[in-house]
């Protein structure tokens, strides 16, 4: 199994439109981008896309990806599904789209004009197989939206990868148990809690420093989750422009993991 982080930024991406902060200026100067979230999983010669970023076209061109065999959608926020339209005239055959029923209702309704989506409902905690891998959706906490983390297992290599999805630090015990002991945790880390932010951000960081607005993890919250889950390796994503380059666990677009 090979996993590539196509996009590691928050819903606005980095650099932000019209922003003159130090991070955004540096990204402009260096020609860097932290695009919106998508992950490519490759196994048995097939490509499985987890979430379809609005930046999907750019990501596919950057990584030399020419096709996709299946898609898993974690929730119905635009930065996780709006890239489905980018697959028009790329995908010519029926494309399996997996997700919880309520997620598929919202997403596929919006993309009813596309000829290729083939709906596959996945109930929480019920594994489904794609390309020789086992995928399981686990509910996490991202109010007011229902959203899901993803557990990926490769029995041939005894590998477990967990994507936390958009989530706060705390969610139900059943989901926590399903996510425990991953070889790699890809975790939402929206903002560091220990730096100076504008009032909009600072007022929304929890008193314990682990959550932002009761719907995302801070950098410290993601580290705390990784420790609680006993993750062997950690990649922090969904990162905003409030980060500088001093956070070693932050993933970058294009980072790849091979198991």
N, C-alpha and C positions, 0 to 999 in steps of 0.2 A: 504494500500500500504506500502510495506517495500522496502527500497532502501539501498543497500550495495555498498560502494566504494571499488571495488576489487583492483584497482591500482590507486595511486595518484602521480606517478612520471612523469618526463619528458621523452622524447624519448630515453634517455640513461639509465634511472633508477638511483636509489641511493642504494648502492654505485656504482660509475662508475667503469668500467673496468680499471685497472691499475692506479687509482687515489690515491694519498696519502694525500689529503687535510684533514683538521680536521674533517669535516663532514663524509667523507667516512671512515676514520679510526675509528671514533666512531661507525658507523653503523656496520663495521666489528666486532669490539670488543663486541658489544651488540647483534649481530646476527639479526640485523634489516634489513628490505628491504622496499624501496619505489618502487614498481613495476610500469610497464607502464599502461596506462589508460584503465580501463573498469569499467562499472557500472552494477550491477544486480538489476533489478526491479522485485519484486514479488507481484502478485495480483491474487486473485481467484484461487490459487493453481498453477499458471503458472509462469515461469521464462522468463523474457525478458532481453536480454543482449544488452546494449548500448556500442558499439565498442568492438572489439575482440583483446585484448592485445597480444603481442608476449609472455607474461608471463601467458597466460590464463590457461595452464595446472597446473602450480604452484598455481594460484589463486583458481581454482576449488578444488584442493586437500586441500588447506589450509582452505577453507570455507565449505568443505563437500558438494559441489554442484555436483549433479550426472547427470543432464540433463538441457536442455534449450529448450524453445518452440518457440522463435522468436528472431531475431537479428535486431538491428537498427545500421547502419553504418553512421557516421557523415561526413567522408571524406576519401580520398584515400592516406593517409600517413601510412606507414608500421606499426607504433606503435599503430594504431587504427584499423587495420584489419588483421594483420599477424597471429593472433591467431585462425582464422577460421580453419586452418589446424589442430589445436589441437582437434577439434571436430570430426575428423575422428575416427570411431569406438566408438564414444560416441553417436552420433546422427544417428539413423537408418532409420528414416522416413523423408519425405520432410520437410525442415526447412524454414519457411518464413524469407527472408532477405529483410528488408526495407531500402530504401535510395533514394536520389535524382538520377534521371536517369544517369547523368554523373558519379556519384560516383559508382553506381552499374556496369556501363560499365567497369570502370577501375578495380574494385575489383574482380568481378566475372569472368572476363576474365582471371585473374591470377590464379583463383582457379577453372578453368573449369573441372579439373580432379575429384573434389569432387562430390559424387553422390547426396548430399542432398540439396544444395541451391535451393530455390524456390523464384524467383525474384518478389518483389512487389515494383513498383515505387511509390514514394511519392513526390509530387510536393511541393515546398516551400509554406508555409502558408495554405496548405490544410490538415486539420486534418485527421488522420486515427486511427481506433480503434484496440487495441490489449489487450486481457485479461481483458476487462472491463474498460480500461483506454484510454484516448485520447492523441495521440502523434501528435506534429506539428514540422516540420523542419523549422527553420528560418535562412536565410543567415547571416553570419557574415564575418569578414574581416581577412583573413589569407593568404596574397599573397605569392607565385603565385597560391596557391591551392584554389579551391572553397571548402568551408567548411560550416557546419551548426550547429547552436545551436539546442537544443531540449527542447520543452515545453511539460510537462506531466501534464494532468489534471485528477483528480479523482472526478467526480461529486458527488459520494456517500458521500464523506467527505469534499467536497468543498476545495480540496487541489490543489495547483499549485506548481510544481517543475520545475526549469529551469536549464539546463546545458548549459553553455555558449559556449562549444566547444573550439577548438583552435582558438583564436581570439585576435586581438588587442583591445585596449580600445574603439575605435570608429567604429560604423557601422551604417547602414541606419536606419532612423526613424521608418520605418515599422517594422523592427526586434525589435527595442528597445521597441516599444509599445506592441508587442506581448509578450515580456519577462517581462513586468512591473508587480510589486507587487507579487513576488513569496513568498511562504512560506519557500522555501529553494532555494538558488542559489548555484550551484556547478560551480565554476569559475576558469578559467585558470589563474595561477599566477606563471609565470616562474621563476622570480628572484626578490629579494628585490633591490630597487634602491638606498638604503641609506647605503650600506656596500661596502667594498673594494673588487673589482673583478679584474680578469686579464683584459688585454687590449681588448681582443676579446669581452668580455661582456660589459665592461664599455663604449666602443665607440659606442655601439649599443643601449644604453638606451636613450630614447628621452629626450629633454631638460626639459619637464614638469615632467619627472620621471614616466610617466604612461604606457609607452610602451617599448617593447624590439624588435628591428629590424623591427618595423612596422607590426609585425605579432603575437606577444604575449603580454599579459598584465604583467606588474610588479605586485608585491604585492600591491603597492600603487594604481596602476591602477585598480586592482580587487576590492579593498576597495571602490574606487571612483565609479565603476560601481554598486556595491551593494547598495551604498547610493543613486545613481541616480535612480535605479530601485525600491528602497524602499523595499529591501528584508528583511524578518523577520529573517532569519537565513542564515548563509554563511559557505560554505566549500570550501577551496582553494585547488586546485589540480594542476597536471602537474608541480609539484615543482621540481626544480633542486637541485644539491648538494651545491648551494651557500647559502642555508638557514641553520641557526642553529636552536636550539629548542626554541627560544624566540618569536615565532610568533604563537599566540594562535589560529588564524583562520585557520592555516594549518591543513588539514585533514590527517589522517593516513590510510594506507591500512586496510580494515576490518571495518572501521567506518560504523555504521548502523543508519538509520533514519526510524521511524515508524510513519505513519500518519493515 
